[in-house]
Amino acid sequence: MRDRVERLLERLVRASAVERIAVSVAALFASILVGAVLVFVSGGFASCRTGLELAGWTFCYNPVQVYYELFLGAMGHPLQGGWSPMNYSLATTLQQTTLLIFTGLSVAVAFRAGLFNIGTQGQLVVGGLATAVSVVYAAAIVPGGLVGTIVLIPIGVLVGAIFGGLFGAIPGALKAYADANEVITTIMLNFVAVGVTSTLLSWQFQDPNSSNPQTQPVPEYAEIPTIPYVGFGGRMDFSLLAFAFAVALMVGVAWLLARTSFGYELRTSGVQPEAAAYGGVDDKRMVVSSMTLSGALGGIGGAFWVLMVHGRWLENVPELGFDGIAVSILAGNNPLGVGAAAFLFGILQSGSRSIGTATDVPPELVGVLSGLIILFVAMPEFFRMIGSRYVGVERERPARADGGEAGSDDGGDADA
């Protein structure tokens, strides 16, 4: 039995990109089928005036309508007349996609280094507050208008990345120099982030003109601008420029991991830490660097949450960091796959609202449907991660610093 399981996991690990996509698509259709049955049966226990009469039962929920709203409602119902691509529903979908790209990349970078960063949420919270405060204070000395936009937005994003990176470096240093489990430290630091930022807000940065726990609003010219005529309206809290930046960052991280020596050392440390150390990689430095980069990406997510969505930092920060964990797993920790996974999450979140307004399906059942889709699509990649880590399938043969293969006769004993 064990051998059969190991062979199955090995097959998952060695699956090509086309095979993995085919498995994910099949899993998506399977989740829809199971969810449709669940919706239909649940409708038999609901109360309604009209519905499908069958064997003396009245079934109130139409699975076809539910999934129509879930997927096409998230786009603003493109099959209906008068549809515009610049609609509010699509803006909400892309807004969530943009933010989840940042948090998904944050988790993926740590996973590729063999680390489990559960603290992206805390890094996002810290980076968001740092962004809001820095932009508000910098606006007092920076001219307004276009100059303010050009200066303040990069300052806000950079400060968010720095503070998120510093907060991510803490569990990295604890892991590297004290052998503290990064799962435990990052989870606990999420609570530390919430407590510290809430205290700082009430102590120093609370907006005096509001009773809500929030910072002063950043100037309007310091928010992420929209593209005139071809972009979404300012009231939709979404900017195509932010989305373009997220996509560019996604490509940049993929290039960093695949085409640079730092990325090679990071990936090798995650797959074959012993061989990486034999090849001259400083494992302590790599752990700290990986967690710092991961935290910086989370901090950038917090910066865009402030500068694109709200224009200020609010104490009630959505759980984008925790969603980023599922996004990364769904993408197989591939930076380029993070975009597609984040878009799926954006559709599910926006489409869930559409179901709530167009049908009588309770939100709890809608959450179950979204969870089924995520579970079915993510599980093959999850088992693939288990296979690559514990079954011992060798996906890539690391090289020594001198260019030879680890364990080859011409370079000495790899076990030395």
C-alpha positions in Angstrom: 0.0 0.0 0.0 2.8 2.4 0.9 4.5 1.7 -2.4 1.4 2.4 -4.3 1.0 5.8 -2.5 4.6 6.7 -3.2 4.3 5.8 -6.9 1.1 8.0 -7.1 2.9 10.9 -5.4 5.9 10.4 -7.6 3.7 10.6 -10.6 2.2 13.8 -9.4 5.6 15.3 -8.8 6.8 14.4 -12.3 3.6 15.5 -14.0 4.2 18.0 -16.8 2.6 21.5 -16.9 -0.1 20.3 -19.3 -0.9 17.3 -17.1 -1.1 19.5 -14.0 -3.4 22.0 -15.7 -5.6 19.1 -16.9 -5.8 17.7 -13.4 -6.8 21.2 -12.0 -9.5 21.7 -14.7 -10.9 18.2 -13.9 -10.9 19.0 -10.2 -12.7 22.2 -10.9 -15.5 20.5 -12.8 -15.7 17.8 -10.1 -16.1 20.5 -7.4 -18.9 22.1 -9.4 -20.7 18.8 -9.8 -20.5 18.1 -6.1 -21.5 21.6 -5.2 -24.4 21.5 -7.6 -25.8 18.4 -5.9 -25.3 20.0 -2.5 -27.1 23.2 -3.6 -30.0 21.2 -5.1 -30.4 19.0 -2.0 -30.1 22.0 0.3 -32.9 23.6 -1.6 -35.2 20.8 -0.5 -34.9 21.8 3.1 -35.5 25.5 2.5 -38.7 27.4 2.5 -39.9 29.2 -0.7 -43.1 30.0 -2.6 -41.9 28.7 -6.0 -39.4 26.0 -6.9 -39.0 22.7 -8.7 -41.6 20.2 -7.6 -40.2 16.7 -7.5 -41.6 13.6 -5.6 -43.6 15.8 -3.3 -40.6 18.0 -2.4 -40.1 21.7 -3.4 -36.5 22.4 -4.3 -35.9 26.1 -3.9 -32.3 26.6 -5.2 -31.3 26.3 -8.9 -27.7 25.1 -9.1 -27.3 26.5 -12.6 -28.3 30.0 -11.5 -26.0 29.8 -8.5 -22.9 28.9 -10.6 -24.0 31.4 -13.2 -23.9 34.2 -10.6 -20.7 32.8 -9.0 -18.6 32.9 -12.2 -20.3 35.3 -14.6 -21.7 37.6 -11.9 -18.1 38.2 -10.9 -17.6 39.6 -14.4 -20.7 41.8 -14.3 -22.8 39.3 -16.4 -21.0 39.6 -19.7 -23.7 37.6 -21.6 -26.4 40.2 -20.9 -27.0 43.2 -23.1 -25.3 46.5 -22.3 -22.4 44.9 -20.6 -19.3 47.1 -20.1 -15.9 45.7 -19.1 -15.5 48.7 -16.7 -18.2 47.5 -14.3 -18.1 47.4 -10.5 -18.2 43.6 -10.2 -15.2 43.1 -12.5 -13.4 45.9 -10.6 -14.0 44.1 -7.3 -12.7 40.8 -8.9 -9.5 42.5 -10.2 -9.1 44.4 -6.9 -9.0 41.2 -4.9 -6.8 39.6 -7.6 -4.3 42.4 -7.4 -4.0 42.2 -3.6 -3.8 38.4 -3.5 -1.0 38.4 -6.1 1.2 40.2 -3.5 0.3 37.9 -0.6 0.5 34.8 -2.8 4.0 35.8 -4.0 5.0 36.4 -0.4 4.0 32.9 0.7 5.4 31.3 -2.5 8.8 32.7 -2.1 9.1 31.3 1.4 7.7 28.0 0.3 10.3 27.7 -2.5 13.0 28.3 0.1 11.6 25.4 2.2 10.0 27.8 4.8 6.4 28.1 5.9 5.6 31.8 6.2 2.2 31.9 8.0 2.9 35.5 9.0 2.2 37.2 5.7 -0.9 38.7 7.3 1.1 40.4 10.1 3.6 41.6 7.5 0.8 43.1 5.5 -0.7 44.8 8.6 2.7 46.3 9.5 3.5 47.4 6.0 0.1 49.0 5.5 0.3 51.1 8.7 3.9 52.2 7.8 2.7 53.2 4.3 -0.3 55.3 5.6 1.8 57.1 8.2 4.8 57.8 6.0 2.6 59.1 3.2 0.6 61.4 5.5 3.7 62.9 7.1 5.6 63.1 3.8 2.7 64.9 2.2 3.3 67.9 4.5 6.7 68.6 2.8 6.0 67.3 -0.8 4.2 69.5 -3.3 0.7 68.4 -4.4 -0.6 67.5 -7.8 1.3 65.3 -10.2 4.6 65.8 -8.4 3.0 64.5 -5.2 1.7 61.5 -7.0 5.1 60.7 -8.5 6.9 61.1 -5.2 4.4 59.9 -2.6 3.2 56.6 -4.1 6.8 55.2 -4.5 7.6 56.3 -1.0 4.5 54.6 0.4 5.2 51.3 -1.5 8.9 51.4 -0.5 8.2 52.0 3.1 5.6 49.3 3.2 8.1 46.9 1.6 10.9 47.9 4.1 8.7 47.5 7.2 7.1 44.3 6.0 10.6 42.9 5.1 11.9 43.8 8.6 9.0 42.2 10.3 9.5 39.1 8.1 13.2 39.0 8.9 12.4 38.5 12.6 11.2 34.9 12.2 13.9 34.3 9.7 16.6 35.3 12.2 15.0 33.2 14.9 14.9 30.2 12.5 18.5 30.7 11.4 20.2 31.5 14.7 17.9 30.0 17.3 16.4 27.1 15.3 12.9 28.4 16.2 10.1 26.8 14.2 9.0 29.4 11.7 5.5 28.2 11.6 5.1 28.9 15.3 6.9 32.2 15.3 5.1 33.6 12.3 1.7 32.7 13.7 2.5 34.4 17.0 3.9 37.4 15.2 0.6 37.9 13.5 -0.9 38.6 16.9 2.0 40.8 17.8 1.5 42.8 14.6 -2.2 43.4 15.4 -1.5 44.4 19.0 1.4 46.7 18.1 -0.3 48.5 15.2 -3.5 48.9 17.2 -1.5 50.4 20.1 0.4 52.8 17.8 -2.8 53.8 16.2 -4.6 54.8 19.4 -1.4 56.3 20.8 -0.1 58.4 17.9 -1.8 58.0 14.6 -5.5 58.0 15.2 -7.5 60.3 12.9 -8.8 63.1 15.2 -11.7 63.7 12.9 -13.1 60.2 13.1 -14.3 57.9 15.9 -13.4 54.8 13.8 -10.0 53.3 14.5 -8.1 54.6 11.4 -5.3 56.8 10.4 -5.7 60.2 8.7 -6.5 59.8 5.0 -3.7 60.1 2.6 -4.0 63.0 0.1 -6.2 62.1 -2.9 -3.2 62.7 -5.2 -1.2 60.1 -3.3 -3.7 57.3 -4.0 -3.0 54.9 -6.9 -4.5 56.8 -9.9 -6.8 55.3 -12.5 -6.2 55.5 -16.2 -8.5 58.1 -17.8 -11.0 56.9 -20.4 -9.8 53.3 -20.4 -9.6 52.6 -16.7 -12.2 52.0 -14.0 -13.8 54.9 -12.1 -12.2 56.2 -8.9 -15.2 55.1 -6.8 -14.5 51.5 -7.7 -11.3 51.4 -5.5 -9.4 49.7 -8.3 -6.6 50.8 -10.6 -5.3 49.1 -13.7 -1.9 50.6 -12.9 -1.9 48.7 -9.6 -2.9 45.5 -11.4 -0.1 46.0 -14.0 2.4 46.6 -11.3 1.3 43.3 -9.6 1.7 41.4 -12.8 5.1 43.0 -13.5 6.2 42.0 -9.9 4.9 38.5 -10.5 7.1 38.2 -13.6 10.0 39.8 -11.8 9.9 37.3 -8.9 9.6 34.4 -11.4 12.7 35.7 -13.2 14.5 36.2 -9.9 13.9 32.7 -8.9 14.7 31.1 -12.2 17.5 33.2 -13.7 19.6 34.6 -10.9 22.2 33.0 -8.6 20.2 34.2 -5.6 17.1 32.4 -6.9 19.1 29.3 -7.6 20.4 29.2 -4.1 17.0 29.9 -2.7 15.4 27.0 -4.6 18.2 24.6 -3.9 18.0 25.4 -0.2 14.3 24.5 -0.3 14.7 21.3 -2.3 18.1 20.0 -1.2 19.4 21.9 1.8 22.3 19.5 2.4 23.5 19.8 -1.2 23.0 23.5 -1.1 25.3 23.8 2.0 27.8 21.5 0.3 27.7 23.8 -2.7 28.7 26.8 -0.6 25.3 28.4 0.2 25.2 30.1 3.5 22.0 28.5 4.9 21.5 31.1 7.7 21.9 34.0 5.3 19.5 32.4 2.9 16.8 31.8 5.5 16.9 35.4 6.7 17.0 36.7 3.1 14.1 34.6 2.0 11.9 35.6 4.9 12.9 39.2 4.4 11.9 39.1 0.7 8.7 37.3 1.6 7.8 39.9 4.2 8.6 42.7 1.8 6.1 41.3 -0.7 3.5 41.1 2.1 4.3 44.7 3.1 3.7 45.8 -0.5 0.3 44.1 -0.4 -0.5 46.3 2.7 0.7 49.4 0.9 -1.6 48.8 -2.1 -4.5 48.0 0.3 -4.0 51.4 1.7 -3.2 53.4 -1.4 -5.6 51.7 -3.8 -8.6 50.6 -1.7 -9.2 52.8 1.3 -6.8 55.7 1.2 -6.0 55.2 4.9 -5.1 52.4 7.3 -8.0 50.7 9.1 -7.7 48.6 12.2 -10.0 45.9 10.7 -7.6 44.5 8.0 -9.1 41.7 5.8 -7.3 38.3 6.0 -5.5 38.7 2.7 -2.4 37.2 4.1 -4.1 33.9 5.1 -5.8 33.8 1.7 -2.4 34.1 0.1 -1.4 30.7 1.6 -4.2 29.0 -0.3 -3.3 31.0 -3.4 0.3 29.9 -3.3 -0.6 26.2 -2.7 -3.1 26.4 -5.6 -0.4 27.8 -7.8 2.0 25.1 -6.8 4.3 27.8 -5.4 5.0 29.0 -9.0 5.1 32.8 -9.1 3.5 32.8 -12.6 0.8 30.5 -11.4 0.0 32.9 -8.5 -1.8 35.2 -10.9 -4.3 32.6 -12.2 -4.9 31.4 -8.6 -5.4 34.9 -7.3 -7.9 35.6 -10.2 -9.9 32.4 -9.2 -10.0 33.7 -5.6 -11.1 37.1 -6.9 -13.9 35.5 -8.9 -15.1 33.5 -5.9 -15.2 36.5 -3.6 -16.9 38.8 -6.1 -19.2 36.1 -7.3 -20.3 35.2 -3.8 -21.6 38.7 -3.4 -23.5 38.4 -6.7 -25.1 35.2 -5.4 -26.2 36.9 -2.3 -28.0 39.7 -4.2 -29.5 37.6 -7.0 -30.6 34.5 -5.1 -31.9 33.4 -1.8 -29.0 31.0 -1.2 -27.6 31.6 2.3 -24.1 33.0 2.6 -23.0 29.9 4.6 -23.8 27.7 1.7 -22.0 30.0 -0.7 -19.0 29.8 1.5 -19.2 26.0 1.3 -19.3 26.1 -2.5 -16.2 28.4 -2.7 -14.4 26.1 -0.2 -15.2 23.0 -2.3 -13.7 24.7 -5.4 -10.5 25.7 -3.5 -10.2 22.3 -1.9 -10.7 20.2 -5.0 -8.3 22.4 -7.1 -5.7 22.8 -4.5 -5.4 19.2 -3.2 -3.5 17.8 -6.2 -0.9 20.5 -5.8 -0.9 19.9 -2.0 -0.1 16.2 -2.5 2.4 17.1 -5.1 4.2 19.3 -2.5 4.1 16.4 0.0 5.5 14.1 -2.6 8.4 16.4 -3.5 9.3 16.9 0.2 8.8 13.5 1.8 8.9 10.8 -0.8 12.3 11.8 -1.9 11.6 12.4 -5.6 14.5 14.3 -7.1 13.1 17.0 -9.4 16.4 18.8 -10.0 20.0 17.8 -9.4 21.7 20.7 -7.6 25.2 21.7 -8.6 28.2 22.7 -6.5 29.6 26.2 -6.6 32.4 25.0 -8.9 29.9 23.9 -11.6 30.0 20.2 -11.0 27.0 18.1 -9.8 26.6 17.4 -6.1 27.7 13.9 -5.4 29.8 13.4 -8.6 33.1 11.7 -8.5 35.1 14.6 -9.8 34.1 16.9 -6.9 34.4 14.7 -3.9 31.8 12.9 -1.7 28.5 14.8 -1.4 27.9 13.2 2.0 31.1 14.7 3.4 
